[in-house]
Amino acid sequence: MKISVRVVCAVFLTAAMLLVVTACAEVSVTPINSQTVASAVSETSKDTAAASGNQTSSLSGSLTLTGSTSMADVATALAESFMAANKDVVVSVGGNGSGEGPTAVNDGTAQIGLLSRDLKAEENPAVFDRYIIGFDGIAVIVNPASGVEALTTEQVSKIFKGEITNWKDVGGADSIIQCIGREAASGTRGAFEELIKIKDAAKYAEEQNSTGNVKQAVSANPDAIGYVSISALDSTIVAVKLDGVVPSEENVKSGDYSLQRPFVMITRTDTTEVLTAAFLDFVFSDAGMKIVAEDGVVPNPGRN
């Protein structure tokens, strides 16, 4: 029997097609669409941002922080890091004392107030949300030429009340003590006078309007004594031991050093600003608390 060439070719072609169909049926293929890809990229971006401590790139606008000059360094460091992660955001830090914080937040010239003390009753604490970013020690400082390296709390109290007026009475040179303090609105002054128990009783030879000015005044005057944040200490002045305890971050953290106060950020309770909330979230993130610690402040990740 004769078989045509066309029939043979058709048989072979049919068999080949059956083999291909069978192979394809055994392979399961998941369709890939644009939504799946976008989701995967988004999750990867989030993971990368979280690992680096960055915020979302969609943030934009300006933010003003003002108040305590003792908090200027740590607030500026936090602001710079936040802006580095959010290129469309500008954060300004300023202030002339803790008293300016509540006033500025109330009148809308600042979104966040900086206080190196707690809110006072007359500042109407009920209208603010309060966030403690850390705890700072207040160091009693003297000029290196004073010859004094240690004092008791009682001696410091009597010096600033004018009951001890000569350095020789506390182990120093025979010269008249000159007390340098902060202006009335200062959170450092308020905390210092409250902790030393000399509220409204201190007698100052000079009142300065910033931490830096107090340091400069004491470093330039051999007979001077003053007080500044522990985070502001440097080699131009001597931080005395108080009741035998060195003013240091470690001793503030342990509670051994008695002259310490909170560093507080405040906002209006009714604020709904996304940028303000994002900045505070950053402050209390691991990256933010690391910056706080690096500035010599004992961090408080718990917010209150």
C-alpha positions in Angstrom: 0.0 0.0 0.0 1.3 3.4 -0.9 1.4 6.2 1.7 1.7 9.7 0.4 4.4 12.0 1.6 1.8 14.5 2.8 0.2 12.0 5.1 3.5 11.1 6.7 4.4 14.8 7.3 1.0 15.4 8.9 1.4 12.6 11.3 4.8 13.8 12.5 3.6 17.4 12.9 0.6 16.3 15.0 2.8 14.2 17.3 5.2 17.1 17.8 2.4 19.5 18.7 1.0 17.0 21.2 4.4 16.8 23.0 4.7 20.7 23.3 1.1 21.0 24.7 1.8 18.3 27.3 5.1 20.0 28.5 3.4 23.4 28.8 0.6 21.9 30.9 3.1 20.7 33.5 4.6 24.2 34.1 2.7 26.6 36.4 3.3 30.2 35.5 2.3 33.2 37.8 1.3 36.2 35.8 3.4 39.4 36.6 1.6 42.7 36.4 2.7 46.3 37.0 0.9 46.4 40.4 2.9 43.5 41.7 6.2 45.1 40.6 5.2 48.5 42.2 4.3 46.8 45.5 7.6 45.0 45.6 9.6 48.1 44.9 7.6 50.0 47.5 8.3 47.5 50.2 12.1 47.4 49.3 12.2 51.2 49.6 10.5 51.1 53.0 13.0 48.6 54.3 15.9 50.6 53.0 14.6 53.8 54.6 13.9 52.1 57.9 17.5 50.6 58.0 19.0 54.0 57.4 16.8 55.9 59.8 15.4 58.1 56.9 11.9 59.5 56.8 9.5 59.4 53.9 10.6 61.5 50.9 7.1 62.9 50.6 7.6 65.3 53.5 8.0 69.0 52.7 7.6 72.4 54.3 9.1 74.3 57.3 9.3 73.7 61.0 10.3 76.1 63.7 11.7 75.1 67.2 12.3 77.8 69.8 12.9 78.3 73.5 15.7 76.9 75.7 19.2 77.8 74.7 20.5 74.8 76.7 18.6 72.6 74.2 20.0 74.5 71.1 22.8 72.0 70.4 20.8 68.8 70.6 17.8 70.4 68.8 20.1 71.6 66.0 21.7 68.2 65.6 18.3 66.5 65.4 17.1 69.1 62.9 20.2 68.7 60.7 19.8 64.9 60.6 16.0 65.2 59.9 16.6 67.6 57.0 19.4 65.4 55.5 16.8 62.6 55.2 14.0 64.9 54.0 15.4 67.2 51.3 12.2 69.3 51.0 12.0 70.2 54.7 13.6 73.2 56.5 13.9 73.1 60.3 14.8 76.3 62.1 16.1 76.3 65.7 16.3 79.4 67.9 15.3 80.8 71.2 16.2 83.1 74.1 15.1 80.9 77.0 12.5 78.3 78.0 9.8 80.9 78.7 9.8 81.7 74.9 8.7 78.1 74.0 5.1 78.1 75.3 4.5 81.7 74.1 5.8 81.0 70.5 3.8 77.7 70.2 0.7 79.5 71.5 0.9 82.4 69.1 1.8 80.2 66.1 5.3 81.4 65.5 6.8 78.0 66.3 5.4 74.5 66.0 7.6 73.0 68.8 8.7 74.7 72.0 11.9 73.8 73.8 12.0 73.9 77.6 14.8 72.8 79.9 12.3 72.5 82.7 8.7 71.5 83.3 5.9 73.7 82.2 4.8 76.2 84.9 1.2 76.5 86.1 0.9 80.0 84.6 1.9 78.6 81.2 -1.4 76.6 81.1 0.1 73.1 80.7 -3.3 71.7 79.6 -3.1 73.2 76.2 0.2 71.5 75.4 1.4 68.0 74.6 4.7 67.4 76.5 7.5 65.2 75.3 10.6 64.6 77.5 13.5 63.8 75.1 16.1 63.3 77.8 17.6 64.4 81.1 20.4 66.9 81.5 22.6 67.7 84.5 23.4 71.3 85.5 27.0 71.8 86.4 28.3 74.4 88.8 31.2 76.0 87.0 34.2 78.1 88.2 37.2 79.7 86.7 40.3 77.5 86.6 42.2 80.1 88.7 39.7 79.9 91.6 41.5 76.9 93.2 38.1 75.3 94.0 37.3 71.8 92.6 34.5 70.7 94.9 31.6 72.2 96.8 28.6 70.9 98.7 25.0 71.7 97.8 24.8 73.8 101.0 27.9 75.8 100.1 26.5 76.5 96.6 23.2 77.6 98.1 24.9 80.0 100.4 27.2 81.4 97.7 24.3 82.2 95.4 22.3 83.7 98.3 25.2 86.0 99.2 25.8 84.3 102.6 29.3 83.1 101.5 31.1 85.9 99.7 34.8 85.0 99.7 36.5 82.1 98.0 38.7 81.5 101.0 35.7 80.3 103.0 35.3 77.3 100.7 39.0 76.5 100.1 39.9 79.0 97.4 41.8 82.2 97.1 41.2 85.3 99.2 38.9 87.1 96.8 35.3 88.1 96.5 33.0 85.7 94.7 31.0 86.9 91.8 27.9 85.0 90.9 27.0 84.7 87.2 23.5 83.6 86.4 20.9 83.4 83.6 18.1 85.8 82.9 14.7 85.3 84.6 13.1 83.4 81.6 15.8 80.8 81.5 14.9 77.2 82.2 18.4 76.5 83.4 18.0 79.3 86.0 14.6 78.1 87.1 15.7 74.5 87.5 19.0 75.5 89.2 17.3 77.8 91.8 14.6 75.2 92.5 17.0 72.3 92.9 19.4 74.4 95.1 16.3 75.7 97.0 17.1 79.4 96.4 14.1 80.4 94.3 13.8 84.2 94.3 16.7 84.5 96.7 19.7 84.4 94.4 22.0 87.4 94.1 23.8 87.8 90.8 26.7 90.1 89.9 25.7 89.4 86.2 22.8 87.9 84.4 23.5 86.4 80.9 21.0 85.5 78.2 22.6 82.2 77.0 24.6 79.2 78.1 27.5 80.3 76.0 27.6 83.8 77.6 27.7 82.3 81.1 30.6 80.1 80.1 32.4 83.1 78.5 31.8 85.3 81.6 33.1 82.6 84.0 36.1 81.8 81.9 37.1 85.4 81.7 36.8 86.1 85.5 38.9 84.3 88.1 36.4 85.1 90.8 33.3 84.0 89.0 30.9 81.1 89.6 28.0 80.1 87.4 26.0 77.1 86.1 25.5 75.5 82.7 24.2 72.4 81.1 26.6 69.4 81.4 26.4 69.0 77.7 28.0 72.5 77.3 31.1 71.8 79.4 34.6 72.3 77.9 38.2 73.1 79.0 37.6 76.8 79.4 35.9 76.3 82.8 36.0 73.8 85.7 32.9 71.8 86.6 33.1 71.3 90.4 32.2 68.1 92.1 28.9 68.5 94.0 28.6 66.6 97.3 31.6 64.6 96.0 29.9 63.6 92.8 31.3 64.5 89.3 28.7 66.1 87.0 28.6 63.6 84.2 26.1 61.9 81.9 26.7 58.6 83.7 26.0 60.1 87.1 22.9 61.8 85.8 21.7 58.5 84.4 22.3 56.7 87.6 20.6 59.4 89.7 23.8 60.0 91.8 24.1 63.6 90.5 21.3 65.7 92.1 21.3 68.8 89.8 19.4 67.4 86.8 16.3 68.5 84.9 14.2 67.3 81.9 14.7 68.5 78.3 11.1 69.0 77.0 9.6 69.5 73.6 6.0 70.8 73.5 3.3 71.2 70.9 -0.3 72.4 71.0 -2.7 69.6 71.9 -4.9 70.4 68.9 -2.1 70.2 66.3 -2.7 68.0 63.3 0.5 68.9 61.4 2.0 65.9 59.7 5.5 67.5 59.6 5.5 68.1 63.4 4.4 64.5 64.1 7.0 63.2 61.7 9.8 65.2 63.4 8.8 64.0 66.9 8.6 60.4 65.6 12.2 60.8 64.3 13.4 62.3 67.7 12.1 59.3 69.5 13.4 56.8 67.0 16.6 54.8 67.6 18.5 57.2 65.3 17.1 60.3 67.1 17.8 58.9 70.6 21.4 58.2 69.5 21.8 61.8 68.5 20.4 62.9 71.9 22.9 60.6 73.7 25.8 61.8 71.5 25.1 65.4 72.6 25.7 64.4 76.3 22.0 64.2 77.2 20.6 61.0 78.9 18.0 59.9 76.3 14.4 59.1 77.2 12.9 56.9 74.5 9.6 56.7 76.5 8.5 60.2 75.5 7.2 61.2 78.9 
